Amino acid sequence: MRRASNRKLSRELATLVALAALGLGACGGSKMMTAPTGGSGGSGGSGGTGMDAGAGDALPDVGQVTYYKDVGPLFDTHCVACHYPGGIGPFSLASYDDAMKVSGLLPSVTKTRYMPPWPPAAGCGDFRNARVLTLTEIAMLDAWEKQGAPAGDPATAPPKQAPSGANLGTPSATLDPGTPYHPNDALTDDYHCTLIDPGLAAAQDLIGFNIHPDSSATVHHVLLFEVPKDKLAAVQAQDAAEAGSGWTCFGGTGVDGTQTIGGWVPGSGTTAFPAPTGIHLDAGTQIVMQIHYNLLASKNISDRTTADLFYSPAAIPLLKRAAISAVLNTTFVIPALATKTVVGDLPIKGSYDLWGVVPHMHLHGTAIHVEIQHPDGTSTCAVDIPAWNFHWQQFYYYQQAIKVKDGDNIHLTCTYDNTPMNQPTIGGVMQASMPLHWGEKTTDEMCLNYLYFTLTDPRDP
């Protein structure tokens, strides 16, 4: 298969990137994994969810529980990243008054592992910042509710802890389009690009980002593309060719050589690339923010999505520049009225450290699984999501990078349910089951997993 440098990813690959919060690095001519091949398999259903693991276990006796001493710190660590006023969660857990009102809900949703949301199945991938409560923590919530949700003494509260996940401090720069955008109400899916100058007077190493969708009801995904100085004129021409601020950009930016450096999908929060990796941005680089608006349920909206960028401090040199490659299947067909499993494969040429994965499907997906198949017949599980939920997606980073070597194969399995009762509802009407193909509309489907990786030898140019 043809091999390509990271700087020369084809427009076809760029067009396939309607996905999750991810990072694409600038390896300056490093060799990438070979291009993926796709195929389709037979029908198959999803496996067990793994979400109720431990639900039948006896909860330990935790004694007297109060909000300030026990429950509040638990919420700070595991919950308030989503459950705060105006957050993605349907209610706030940021204060005692907030939490007390919903105390009756907490035992059932935590005992069944419905909350906190953590789609990966146990035993596949040792991921950082896993949102999984211990039995003791679940027992505390159960006891707190049974004891009448007492507040306790505020003086017993331990020092505030940062929520689980990324904590990158103050943003180095914020991308703001400057004016709201009003998606085209005549469309069901509107892709809009805006060129933004982050003011890079000197080169920087991007170590994380946080994208803030303004119209959360309509933003399907957000992608950030770097625009090096030699591509700036071409991107500016794209912008100038269309009236108003920004331009329509189905798929990528419309200009080759503008690589993806970040993204957001439902369920994403702050993304911190695993140290010591990151994305190198040359001085003068500008950023295109691409937003996919899904307008099936909402019209006449206004959106001003922003994105915070975090750079590596000058005192902390970036040791490994990262890149991405995809394993995917773009040729599948899911017949009407059917369930089906399809597969994709990415043969490996070279030696890499795999730092993270981001699986992606749309509304008909039920399960997705990625494994690294080795020449000796063994395999390493990379990620397994047995109960796919479009609204909870993110990049999953490993505690330690997984070695991927020449001769390995990245194998992707996607399962779909296209039966009549698993169809989207548009305008109050459940849609008829129709054949599904690869596509970037929300009502199309994808079978895709991106891989965030570095060369095993960081000295390799």
Salt bridges, closest charged atoms under 4 A:
ASP70 OD1 - LYS69 NZ 2.98
ASP76 OD2 - LYS160 NZ 3.01
GLU137 OE2 - HIS78 NE2 3.25
ASP142 OD1 - LYS111 NZ 3.11
ASP142 OD2 - LYS146 NZ 3.02
ASP176 OD1 - ARG304 NE 2.94
ASP189 OD2 - HIS292 NE2 2.65
ASP205 OD1 - HIS280 ND1 2.70
GLU226 OE2 - ARG7 NH1 3.32
ASP256 OD1 - ARG11 NE 3.39
ASP282 OD2 - ARG7 NH2 3.91
ASP282 OD1 - HIS280 NE2 3.26
ASP308 OD2 - HIS212 NE2 2.84
ASP345 OD1 - HIS411 ND1 2.59
ASP353 OD2 - LYS320 NZ 3.34
ASP353 OD1 - LYS403 NZ 2.71
GLU371 OE1 - HIS369 NE2 3.50
ASP384 OD1 - HIS369 ND1 3.26
ASP408 OD1 - HIS374 ND1 2.98
GLU445 OE2 - HIS364 ND1 3.71
ASP457 OD1 - ARG459 NE 3.17
